[in-house]
């Protein structure tokens, strides 16, 4: 199964570019869910989610719609004495889990999380604390990209997040691997100029892929789909709804490519 969506949906600069100008903010998710089958919930990284919030988000979307929850930063950026964060996070996810609406948890580690013994051990601890909930791991440093780490992820049943982003020396190259039953690709854009040099965070993701750049990924995404039960493609170039445009473009390309599967 292939699902294409965007990293977040509640952006004011999507008004007039995707959402109607006068759309009530409370209706954004329902409107979004008519176009895409899943979304990443970014707010759960900055603040611990709660059951009430996720229940109401669930109820605004159709039964097939999936949520990918970004792990709370206290689980990825603060890695000591954080067991309670895992307990609270899992409790909050119950409305999604009970309805079969949780796609997976996206654990995005910082650039400072390097390939060291203690951090490899933490990946195992993360899996132990999260339990049976499916998890995909996004690294932000190229040190992690080797067969030893892919073997570790497979052993722990942790998915690997493939990325498309500017190719600076320490960033993760566009390696395509599936290490669990879930495949995952995140498109961050290729805005070299603004990746490190930006005044506002959104500037980093101000990028519109052209058809050739997206088409480079089509055969690789096909491989992921063939090797996994479910593959998520997330467009994170969200400035002014460019993620929507590219998600629609890639969907059209992949519908043709995957017709034979």
Buried (B, 14 or more C-beta within 10 A) or exposed (E): EBBBBBBBBBBEBBBEBBBEEEBEEEEBBBBBBEBBBBBBBBBBBEEBBEEEBBBEBBEBBEEEBBBBBBBBBBBBBEBEEBEEBBEBBBEBBEBBEEBEBBBBBBBBBEEEBBBEEEBBEBBEBBBEBBEEBBBBBBBBBBBBBEEEBBEBBBEBBBBBBBBBBBEEEEBBEBBBBBBBBBBBBBBBBBBEEBBEEBEEEBBBBBBBBEEEBBBEBBEBBBBBBEBBEBBBBBBBBBBBBBBBBBBBBBBEBBEEBBEEE
